Amino acid sequence: MTRHTNSTRRKLAIATWAAPREGLIYGSLSIDTTEAQRYIDYLRDESGLRVSITHLVGKALALGLKASPGLNGRIHRGRFIPFEEVAFAFLVALEDGGDLAKVKVERAEEKTVVEITKQLDAEAQRLRAGKDDQFNKSKGLLRLLPTWILRPIIHLTGKIASGYGWNIPALGIEAFPFGSAVLTSVGMFGIEVGYAPPTPWAHVPVYAAICAIRDEPVAVDGQVVIRPMLTLTATLDHRFIDGMDAAKFAKTIRRVLEKPWELDGLEQAPYG
């Protein structure tokens, strides 16, 4: 029996999923990160922070949601209800990967990559130090209850939080805790391609995964060159979006990652 057999994440997974019934769209992008890595190095030098590809992808995801408003909302009582602002959640690994927590970024379309980095790093440190009261309340409940009781409870709290948007701090319930998307990084584990599974009680239309960056041969101006290529994957709820909107979403994300200097109003790097 391994140490993670009865982890809260394992119990939550058992209580969450049954056989899939909803329509889903799976997609992936292969991104040349040459300029993205230069931009990240530039931000590190300017800010002194450990900016990473995860933070830049978070910004790209936010702008993708803004460009595809059909994804930026929720379905409640059979109707699509749009959000006025863009919010999404990073998943953060705790206890050597034994548990997961989330960091929600609100008004993400307005924040810079550096601002997103500051927020994610600060909140991740607080979570790992056990200083997030709301997370501690929900985690305590997960540890105490068996999975057959957890299943109806998490679906009910999901409806309350993500459907109705009720905020009940005493119970550890936060209104719209995941925003419109969940972003996770699996590349740190060496996974080259992977898709995040939808979480039914989260009521989120987008689940994106950052996979590993690998040196690969690509064609550039008729020549074969080696470039650092990143695979991004997404699982989309088909009720929110069709193929045309999905293409707009993907195009925006690609542009941000391949031309990140445009975030600062530049056409190229401010140095040679």
Backbone as numpy.savetxt, mean C-alpha at the origin, in Angstrom:
# Nx Ny Nz CAx CAy CAz Cx Cy Cz
6.28 -27.56 15.45 5.43 -26.36 15.45 6.32 -25.12 15.45
6.13 -24.22 14.49 6.97 -23.03 14.40 6.46 -21.94 15.31
7.30 -20.94 15.49 6.98 -19.86 16.40 5.77 -19.07 15.94
5.52 -19.00 14.62 4.46 -18.15 14.10 3.13 -18.89 13.94
3.04 -20.13 14.40 1.84 -20.91 14.17 0.59 -20.20 14.66
0.66 -19.61 15.85 -0.51 -18.97 16.43 -0.34 -17.46 16.52
0.41 -16.87 15.59 0.57 -15.42 15.58 -0.76 -14.75 15.29
-0.88 -13.50 15.68 -2.14 -12.79 15.43 -2.39 -12.64 13.93
-1.33 -12.53 13.14 -1.53 -12.43 11.70 -2.10 -13.74 11.15
-1.61 -14.88 11.63 -2.12 -16.16 11.17 -3.59 -16.33 11.56
-3.93 -15.96 12.78 -5.32 -16.07 13.24 -6.23 -15.16 12.43
-5.74 -13.94 12.15 -6.54 -13.00 11.38 -6.77 -13.51 9.97
-5.76 -14.13 9.36 -5.91 -14.67 8.02 -6.94 -15.79 7.98
-6.89 -16.68 8.97 -7.84 -17.80 9.02 -9.26 -17.29 9.17
-9.41 -16.24 10.00 -10.75 -15.70 10.25 -11.26 -14.83 9.12
-10.38 -14.42 8.21 -10.75 -13.47 7.16 -11.27 -14.13 5.90
-10.54 -15.11 5.36 -10.80 -15.57 4.00 -11.59 -16.86 3.93
-12.50 -16.87 2.98 -13.17 -18.09 2.55 -12.91 -18.19 1.05
-13.70 -18.97 0.33 -13.52 -19.08 -1.12 -13.80 -17.74 -1.79
-12.98 -17.31 -2.77 -13.21 -16.03 -3.44 -14.50 -16.04 -4.26
-15.19 -14.90 -4.22 -16.45 -14.79 -4.95 -16.53 -13.53 -5.80
-15.65 -12.57 -5.59 -15.75 -11.29 -6.26 -14.84 -11.24 -7.49
-15.20 -10.35 -8.44 -14.39 -10.15 -9.63 -13.17 -9.30 -9.34
-12.00 -9.78 -9.73 -10.76 -9.06 -9.48 -9.98 -8.89 -10.77
-9.21 -7.81 -10.84 -8.30 -7.56 -11.94 -6.88 -7.62 -11.40
-6.02 -8.42 -12.05 -4.63 -8.51 -11.65 -3.76 -7.86 -12.72
-2.84 -7.02 -12.31 -1.97 -6.35 -13.27 -0.58 -6.14 -12.71
0.38 -5.94 -13.61 1.75 -5.70 -13.17 2.41 -4.69 -14.09
3.39 -3.99 -13.55 4.20 -3.04 -14.31 5.67 -3.38 -14.11
6.44 -3.26 -15.17 7.89 -3.40 -15.08 8.49 -2.01 -15.28
9.13 -1.49 -14.24 9.56 -0.10 -14.22 11.08 0.00 -14.21
11.63 0.81 -15.12 13.05 1.13 -15.10 13.28 2.15 -13.97
14.04 1.76 -12.95 14.21 2.62 -11.77 15.51 3.43 -11.80
16.12 3.57 -12.97 17.37 4.32 -13.05 17.21 5.73 -12.50
16.22 6.46 -13.01 16.00 7.83 -12.54 15.41 7.85 -11.13
14.58 6.87 -10.81 14.01 6.81 -9.47 15.10 6.68 -8.42
16.11 5.86 -8.69 17.18 5.68 -7.72 18.05 6.92 -7.61
18.25 7.62 -8.71 18.98 8.90 -8.66 18.19 9.92 -7.85
16.88 9.93 -8.05 16.02 10.87 -7.32 16.03 10.55 -5.82
15.98 9.28 -5.49 16.02 8.86 -4.08 17.35 9.27 -3.44
18.46 9.07 -4.15 19.76 9.50 -3.63 19.79 11.01 -3.40
19.20 11.75 -4.33 19.12 13.21 -4.21 18.33 13.61 -2.97
17.17 12.98 -2.76 16.35 13.30 -1.59 17.06 12.92 -0.29
17.78 11.82 -0.31 18.55 11.43 0.89 19.60 12.48 1.23
20.30 12.96 0.21 21.33 13.98 0.44 20.71 15.28 0.94
19.56 15.65 0.38 18.93 16.92 0.74 18.26 16.88 2.11
17.67 15.74 2.46 16.87 15.66 3.69 17.57 14.97 4.86
18.56 14.14 4.56 19.20 13.36 5.61 18.38 12.17 6.05
17.29 11.87 5.35 16.41 10.76 5.69 16.71 9.56 4.81
16.31 8.38 5.27 16.52 7.15 4.50 15.33 6.93 3.56
15.24 7.81 2.58 14.19 7.68 1.57 14.44 6.40 0.78
13.37 5.69 0.45 13.51 4.42 -0.28 12.51 4.36 -1.42
12.62 3.32 -2.21 11.69 3.12 -3.32 10.26 2.96 -2.79
10.11 2.43 -1.59 8.78 2.27 -1.00 8.08 3.62 -0.85
8.81 4.62 -0.38 8.22 5.94 -0.18 7.84 6.57 -1.52
8.70 6.41 -2.52 8.41 6.98 -3.83 7.22 6.28 -4.48
7.14 4.96 -4.34 5.98 4.23 -4.87 4.71 4.69 -4.16
4.80 4.97 -2.86 3.64 5.49 -2.14 3.13 6.78 -2.76
4.03 7.68 -3.08 3.63 8.93 -3.73 3.03 8.67 -5.11
3.63 7.77 -5.87 3.10 7.42 -7.19 1.71 6.82 -7.07
1.50 5.97 -6.08 0.19 5.37 -5.86 -0.85 6.44 -5.56
-0.49 7.41 -4.73 -1.42 8.48 -4.38 -1.83 9.28 -5.62
-0.87 9.60 -6.47 -1.19 10.36 -7.68 -1.97 9.50 -8.67
-1.72 8.19 -8.68 -2.51 7.30 -9.52 -3.96 7.27 -9.09
-4.21 7.25 -7.78 -5.58 7.29 -7.26 -6.25 8.61 -7.60
-5.49 9.70 -7.53 -6.06 11.01 -7.88 -6.44 11.06 -9.35
-5.62 10.45 -10.20 -5.90 10.46 -11.64 -7.02 9.52 -12.03
-7.35 8.56 -11.16 -8.42 7.58 -11.42 -9.42 7.64 -10.28
-10.27 8.68 -10.25 -11.18 8.87 -9.11 -12.15 7.73 -8.88
-12.36 6.88 -9.89 -13.23 5.73 -9.69 -12.68 4.73 -8.71
-11.36 4.81 -8.45 -10.73 3.93 -7.46 -10.67 4.57 -6.08
-10.87 5.87 -6.03 -10.71 6.59 -4.77 -12.06 6.76 -4.07
-12.53 5.69 -3.48 -13.81 5.74 -2.79 -14.14 4.39 -2.19
-15.41 4.22 -1.85 -15.86 2.97 -1.25 -17.24 2.61 -1.80
-17.60 1.35 -1.69 -18.94 0.90 -2.05 -19.68 0.59 -0.76
-20.80 1.28 -0.56 -21.58 1.11 0.67 -23.05 1.06 0.31
-23.72 0.00 0.77 -25.14 -0.22 0.47 -25.41 -0.18 -1.03
-24.51 -0.79 -1.78 -24.70 -0.93 -3.22 -24.41 0.32 -4.02
-23.82 1.35 -3.42 -23.51 2.58 -4.14 -22.04 2.93 -3.96
-21.47 3.49 -5.04 -20.10 4.01 -4.96 -20.12 5.39 -4.34
-19.30 5.59 -3.32 -19.20 6.88 -2.64 -17.76 7.35 -2.73
-17.49 8.43 -3.45 -16.10 8.88 -3.61 -15.56 9.56 -2.36
-14.26 9.48 -2.19 -13.58 10.22 -1.14 -13.15 11.58 -1.69
-13.16 12.59 -0.85 -12.75 13.92 -1.28 -11.23 14.04 -1.36
-10.52 13.26 -0.57 -9.06 13.29 -0.55 -8.51 11.89 -0.78
-7.23 11.82 -1.04 -6.58 10.53 -1.28 -5.87 10.07 0.00
-6.16 8.86 0.40 -5.47 8.24 1.54 -5.20 6.78 1.21
-4.09 6.28 1.69 -3.77 4.86 1.52 -3.00 4.40 2.75
-2.76 3.10 2.85 -2.08 2.55 4.02 -0.88 1.71 3.61
0.26 1.98 4.25 1.41 1.10 4.16 1.23 -0.05 5.14
1.64 -1.25 4.78 1.72 -2.35 5.73 3.13 -2.41 6.29
3.24 -2.55 7.61 4.52 -2.54 8.30 4.69 -3.87 9.02
5.83 -4.53 8.80 6.11 -5.80 9.47 6.60 -5.55 10.89
6.08 -6.33 11.83 6.47 -6.24 13.23 7.02 -7.58 13.70
7.82 -7.56 14.76 8.28 -8.79 15.41 8.86 -9.79 14.42
9.82 -9.34 13.65 10.48 -10.22 12.67 9.50 -10.80 11.67
8.47 -10.03 11.31 7.50 -10.49 10.33 6.37 -11.31 10.89
6.34 -11.51 12.21 5.28 -12.33 12.80 3.92 -11.66 12.78
3.89 -10.33 12.77 2.64 -9.58 12.73 2.77 -8.42 11.77
1.63 -7.90 11.36 1.59 -6.73 10.48 0.76 -5.64 11.13
1.13 -4.39 10.85 0.34 -3.24 11.24 0.27 -2.31 10.03
-0.53 -1.26 10.14 -0.66 -0.34 9.01 -0.35 1.08 9.46
0.16 1.84 8.50 0.35 3.28 8.68 -0.45 3.97 7.60
-1.45 4.72 7.99 -2.31 5.40 7.03 -1.76 6.79 6.71
-1.65 7.09 5.42 -1.19 8.40 4.96 -2.40 9.13 4.39
-2.80 10.21 5.04 -3.94 10.99 4.59 -3.48 12.18 3.76
-4.36 12.65 2.89 -4.02 13.75 1.96 -2.69 13.44 1.26
-2.55 12.20 0.86 -1.28 11.72 0.32 -0.92 12.39 -1.00
-1.93 12.79 -1.77 -1.65 13.43 -3.05 -0.97 14.78 -2.87
-1.10 15.38 -1.68 -0.52 16.70 -1.42 0.85 16.61 -0.75
1.23 15.45 -0.24 2.47 15.32 0.50 3.64 15.01 -0.42
4.80 15.52 -0.04 6.01 15.21 -0.79 6.53 13.82 -0.39
7.47 13.33 -1.16 8.07 12.03 -0.82 8.77 12.11 0.53
9.41 13.23 0.81 10.09 13.40 2.10 9.08 13.41 3.24
7.96 14.08 3.07 6.93 14.10 4.11 6.36 12.70 4.36
6.16 11.96 3.29 5.68 10.58 3.43 6.72 9.73 4.17
7.99 9.94 3.85 9.07 9.21 4.52 9.08 9.49 6.01
8.99 10.77 6.38 8.99 11.15 7.80 7.83 10.48 8.54
6.64 10.52 7.94 5.48 9.95 8.62 5.60 8.44 8.76
5.96 7.76 7.68 6.05 6.30 7.73 7.11 5.86 8.74
8.27 6.48 8.72 9.34 6.08 9.63 8.95 6.33 11.09
8.35 7.48 11.37 7.98 7.81 12.75 6.91 6.87 13.28
5.88 6.62 12.47 4.79 5.77 12.93 5.20 4.31 13.00
6.07 3.88 12.09 6.55 2.50 12.15 7.37 2.27 13.42
8.18 3.25 13.80 8.96 3.13 15.04 8.04 3.05 16.25
6.98 3.85 16.25 6.05 3.82 17.38 5.33 2.48 17.46
4.94 1.94 16.32 4.28 0.64 16.30 5.21 -0.46 16.82
6.44 -0.45 16.35 7.39 -1.50 16.76 7.78 -1.38 18.22
7.65 -0.16 18.76 7.95 0.04 20.18 6.74 -0.24 21.06
5.60 -0.60 20.45 4.40 -0.91 21.21 3.72 0.31 21.80
3.89 1.48 21.16 3.36 2.72 21.70 2.12 3.23 20.96
1.56 2.43 20.07 0.34 2.81 19.36 -0.85 2.22 20.09
-1.58 3.05 20.83 -2.67 2.56 21.68 -3.77 1.89 20.88
-4.12 2.47 19.73 -5.20 1.90 18.93 -4.84 0.52 18.42
-3.61 0.37 17.94 -3.17 -0.94 17.46 -3.10 -1.94 18.60
-2.63 -1.50 19.76 -2.52 -2.41 20.90 -3.88 -2.93 21.34
-4.92 -2.07 21.26 -6.26 -2.51 21.63 -6.76 -3.61 20.69
-6.61 -3.37 19.40 -7.08 -4.36 18.43 -6.25 -5.64 18.48
-4.95 -5.51 18.72 -4.09 -6.69 18.79 -4.43 -7.55 20.00
-4.75 -6.89 21.12 -5.13 -7.64 22.31 -6.36 -8.48 22.09
-7.34 -7.93 21.36 -8.56 -8.67 21.05 -8.25 -9.87 20.15
-7.39 -9.66 19.17 -7.04 -10.74 18.24 -6.36 -11.90 18.97
-5.54 -11.60 19.94 -4.82 -12.65 20.65 -5.73 -13.46 21.55
-6.77 -12.83 22.06 -7.63 -13.50 23.02 -8.67 -14.42 22.39
-9.20 -14.02 21.22 -10.36 -14.72 20.67 -9.96 -15.82 19.70
-10.69 -16.93 19.67 -10.47 -17.98 18.67 -10.94 -17.51 17.30
-10.43 -18.16 16.25 -10.72 -17.69 14.90 -12.20 -17.76 14.54
-12.94 -18.75 15.07 -14.35 -18.87 14.69 -15.18 -17.73 15.27
-14.69 -17.10 16.33 -15.36 -15.91 16.85 -14.84 -14.65 16.16
-13.55 -14.67 15.79 -12.96 -13.51 15.13 -13.62 -13.21 13.79
-13.99 -14.26 13.05 -14.53 -14.04 11.70 -15.70 -13.07 11.70
-16.80 -13.30 12.44 -17.90 -12.34 12.40 -17.53 -10.98 13.00
-16.63 -10.98 13.98 -16.27 -9.72 14.62 -15.50 -8.81 13.67
-14.50 -9.37 12.97 -13.70 -8.51 12.09 -14.51 -8.04 10.90
-15.46 -8.85 10.43 -16.29 -8.39 9.32 -17.26 -7.31 9.78
-17.75 -7.42 11.01 -18.63 -6.38 11.55 -17.87 -5.08 11.78
-16.69 -5.17 12.39 -15.91 -3.95 12.62 -15.45 -3.34 11.30
-15.18 -4.19 10.30 -14.82 -3.68 8.99 -15.95 -2.90 8.36
-17.17 -3.40 8.51 -18.34 -2.69 7.99 -18.52 -1.36 8.72
-18.33 -1.37 10.03 -18.47 -0.14 10.82 -17.42 0.89 10.43
-16.16 0.44 10.31 -15.06 1.36 10.06 -14.96 1.79 8.60
-15.01 0.82 7.68 -14.77 1.12 6.27 -16.04 1.30 5.46
-17.17 0.82 5.98 -18.44 1.02 5.29 -19.13 2.29 5.75
-19.43 2.33 7.03 -20.11 3.49 7.59 -19.15 4.63 7.92
-17.89 4.32 8.14 -16.93 5.36 8.46 -17.04 5.88 9.88
-17.43 5.00 10.80 -17.55 5.41 12.20 -16.20 5.31 12.90
-15.93 6.25 13.76 -14.69 6.29 14.52 -15.00 6.02 15.99
-14.51 4.89 16.54 -14.77 4.52 17.93 -13.43 4.19 18.58
-12.70 5.21 19.06 -11.36 4.99 19.62 -11.34 4.00 20.78
-12.38 4.00 21.60 -12.39 3.12 22.77 -12.31 1.65 22.38
-12.79 1.32 21.17 -12.76 -0.05 20.69 -11.63 -0.29 19.69
-10.79 0.73 19.48 -9.72 0.60 18.50 -10.21 0.65 17.07
-11.40 1.25 16.85 -11.98 1.33 15.51 -11.72 2.72 14.94
-11.10 2.77 13.77 -10.76 4.01 13.08 -11.56 4.11 11.79
-12.12 5.28 11.52 -12.88 5.47 10.29 -11.97 5.35 9.07
-12.39 4.54 8.11 -11.66 4.33 6.86 -10.16 4.12 7.13
-9.82 3.07 7.87 -8.44 2.89 8.33 -7.41 2.65 7.23
-7.87 2.21 6.05 -6.93 1.92 4.97 -7.03 2.90 3.81
-7.96 3.86 3.88 -8.14 4.75 2.75 -8.65 3.98 1.54
-8.05 4.24 0.38 -8.48 3.58 -0.85 -7.53 2.51 -1.34
-6.40 2.32 -0.66 -5.42 1.35 -1.15 -4.54 0.85 -0.02
-4.05 -0.35 -0.20 -3.08 -0.95 0.72 -1.80 -1.22 -0.07
-0.67 -0.76 0.46 0.62 -0.93 -0.21 1.55 -1.76 0.67
2.09 -2.81 0.11 3.01 -3.67 0.85 4.26 -3.91 0.03
5.37 -4.16 0.69 6.63 -4.44 0.01 7.04 -5.88 0.26
7.11 -6.65 -0.80 7.56 -8.04 -0.68 8.95 -8.23 -1.27
9.45 -7.19 -1.94 10.77 -7.28 -2.54 11.86 -7.46 -1.51
11.66 -6.93 -0.29 12.66 -7.07 0.77 12.88 -8.52 1.17
11.91 -9.38 0.83 12.04 -10.81 1.11 12.57 -11.58 -0.09
12.97 -10.85 -1.14 13.51 -11.48 -2.33 12.46 -11.99 -3.29
11.21 -11.64 -3.08 10.13 -12.09 -3.96 10.13 -11.26 -5.23
10.28 -11.92 -6.37 10.40 -11.21 -7.63 9.05 -10.77 -8.17
8.02 -11.60 -8.01 6.67 -11.24 -8.44 5.68 -11.83 -7.44
4.81 -11.00 -6.92 3.79 -11.47 -5.98 2.61 -10.52 -5.97
1.44 -11.06 -5.71 0.21 -10.26 -5.67 -0.38 -10.28 -4.26
-0.79 -9.12 -3.80 -1.40 -9.03 -2.47 -2.85 -9.50 -2.54
-3.27 -10.37 -1.62 -4.65 -10.84 -1.63 -5.59 -9.79 -1.06
-6.78 -9.65 -1.61 -7.75 -8.71 -1.05 -8.18 -9.14 0.35
-8.41 -8.16 1.20 -8.90 -8.40 2.55 -10.36 -7.96 2.59
-11.31 -8.88 2.64 -12.73 -8.52 2.47 -13.22 -7.46 3.44
-12.81 -7.54 4.70 -13.33 -6.60 5.69 -12.69 -5.22 5.61
-11.64 -5.07 4.80 -11.00 -3.76 4.65 -11.76 -2.86 3.69
-12.52 -3.47 2.75 -13.33 -2.71 1.79 -12.46 -1.71 1.02
-11.35 -2.21 0.49 -10.39 -1.39 -0.25 -10.32 -1.88 -1.69
-10.36 -0.98 -2.69 -10.35 -1.42 -4.08 -8.98 -1.74 -4.66
-7.90 -1.31 -4.00 -6.56 -1.48 -4.57 -5.62 -2.11 -3.53
-4.94 -3.19 -3.95 -3.90 -3.81 -3.14 -2.65 -3.88 -4.01
-1.63 -3.11 -3.67 -0.43 -3.02 -4.49 0.76 -3.63 -3.76
1.64 -4.26 -4.52 2.83 -4.91 -3.94 4.08 -4.44 -4.68
5.09 -4.07 -3.90 6.39 -3.69 -4.44 7.27 -4.93 -4.41
7.66 -5.39 -5.58 8.47 -6.61 -5.67 9.95 -6.25 -5.79
10.78 -7.24 -6.01 12.22 -7.03 -6.01 12.68 -6.25 -7.24
13.77 -5.49 -7.06 14.44 -4.81 -8.17 15.56 -5.72 -8.66
15.58 -5.97 -9.98 16.58 -6.85 -10.56 17.22 -6.19 -11.77
18.49 -6.43 -11.98 19.16 -5.98 -13.19 18.72 -6.87 -14.35
18.16 -6.23 -15.39 17.64 -6.99 -16.53 18.03 -6.30 -17.83
18.19 -7.07 -18.91 18.45 -6.46 -20.21 17.18 -5.85 -20.79
17.27 -4.61 -21.24 16.14 -3.93 -21.86 16.63 -3.20 -23.10
15.71 -2.90 -24.00 16.05 -2.18 -25.22 15.88 -0.68 -24.99
16.96 0.09 -25.20 16.94 1.54 -25.07 17.57 2.14 -26.32
16.78 2.89 -27.08 17.26 3.51 -28.32 17.90 2.49 -29.25
17.29 1.33 -29.35 17.77 0.31 -30.26 18.94 -0.50 -29.75
19.38 -0.24 -28.52 20.50 -0.97 -27.94 20.04 -1.76 -26.72
20.65 -2.92 -26.50 20.36 -3.71 -25.32 21.27 -3.26 -24.18
20.66 -2.80 -23.10 21.42 -2.33 -21.94 20.86 -2.99 -20.68
21.64 -2.96 -19.63 21.21 -3.52 -18.34 20.66 -2.38 -17.48
19.44 -2.56 -17.01 18.80 -1.54 -16.17 18.20 -2.19 -14.92
18.14 -1.43 -13.82 17.48 -1.94 -12.60 15.96 -1.87 -12.77
15.33 -3.02 -12.89 13.90 -3.08 -13.19 13.11 -3.51 -11.95
12.08 -2.75 -11.67 11.19 -3.02 -10.54 9.86 -3.56 -11.05
9.37 -4.61 -10.43 8.04 -5.13 -10.74 7.06 -4.65 -9.67
6.01 -3.98 -10.12 4.91 -3.58 -9.25 3.68 -4.38 -9.66
2.96 -4.89 -8.70 1.74 -5.62 -9.01 0.56 -4.99 -8.28
-0.63 -5.22 -8.81 -1.83 -4.68 -8.18 -2.99 -5.65 -8.34
-3.78 -5.76 -7.31 -5.03 -6.49 -7.33 -6.14 -5.46 -7.18
-7.01 -5.36 -8.19 -8.03 -4.31 -8.23 -9.42 -4.92 -8.17
-10.31 -4.26 -7.46 -11.71 -4.65 -7.38 -12.42 -4.18 -8.65
-12.90 -5.13 -9.45 -13.48 -4.81 -10.76 -14.75 -3.97 -10.63
-15.37 -3.94 -9.47 -16.57 -3.13 -9.30 -16.26 -1.64 -9.37
-15.03 -1.27 -9.12 -14.65 0.13 -9.07 -14.12 0.66 -10.39
-13.69 -0.21 -11.26 -12.88 0.26 -12.38 -13.01 -0.66 -13.58
-12.83 -0.07 -14.78 -12.78 -0.87 -16.00 -11.37 -0.77 -16.58
-11.18 -1.37 -17.74 -9.85 -1.42 -18.33 -9.27 -0.05 -18.64
-10.10 0.88 -19.12 -9.60 2.21 -19.48 -9.10 2.97 -18.25
-9.88 2.92 -17.17 -9.45 3.59 -15.95 -8.22 2.92 -15.35
-8.14 1.60 -15.46 -6.97 0.89 -14.96 -5.72 1.31 -15.72
-5.86 1.53 -17.03 -4.73 1.97 -17.84 -4.26 3.37 -17.42
-5.20 4.25 -17.11 -4.85 5.60 -16.64 -4.12 5.54 -15.30
-4.60 4.68 -14.43 -3.98 4.47 -13.12 -2.54 4.00 -13.29
-2.34 3.01 -14.15 -1.01 2.45 -14.38 -0.09 3.46 -15.05
-0.62 4.21 -16.01 0.19 5.20 -16.74 0.72 6.27 -15.80
-0.12 6.72 -14.87 0.30 7.75 -13.92 1.41 7.24 -13.02
1.25 6.03 -12.51 2.27 5.45 -11.63 3.59 5.29 -12.38
3.53 4.81 -13.62 4.76 4.63 -14.40 5.46 5.97 -14.62
4.70 7.00 -14.96 5.31 8.30 -15.24 6.02 8.86 -14.00
5.37 8.74 -12.84 5.99 9.25 -11.61 7.30 8.53 -11.32
7.33 7.23 -11.49 8.51 6.45 -11.15 9.62 6.57 -12.19
9.27 6.76 -13.45 10.29 6.86 -14.49 10.73 8.31 -14.72
9.89 9.28 -14.30 10.24 10.70 -14.42 9.97 11.40 -13.09
10.64 10.95 -12.02 10.33 11.48 -10.69 10.68 12.95 -10.51
11.59 13.46 -11.34 11.98 14.86 -11.20 10.81 15.80 -11.46
9.81 15.33 -12.17 8.64 16.17 -12.43 7.89 16.50 -11.14
8.07 15.68 -10.09 7.46 15.99 -8.80 7.98 17.31 -8.25
9.21 17.67 -8.62 9.83 18.92 -8.18 9.80 19.99 -9.27
9.01 19.75 -10.31 8.90 20.72 -11.40 10.10 20.75 -12.31
10.88 19.67 -12.35 12.07 19.60 -13.17 11.90 18.57 -14.28
12.60 18.77 -15.38 12.56 17.81 -16.47 13.61 16.72 -16.29
14.67 17.04 -15.54 15.74 16.08 -15.32 16.46 16.43 -14.03
17.45 15.62 -13.67 18.19 15.86 -12.44 18.85 17.23 -12.46
18.90 17.93 -11.31 19.51 19.26 -11.26 21.03 19.22 -11.26
21.60 18.06 -11.52 23.05 17.91 -11.59 23.37 16.92 -12.70
24.61 16.87 -13.11 25.00 16.02 -14.21 25.11 14.57 -13.86
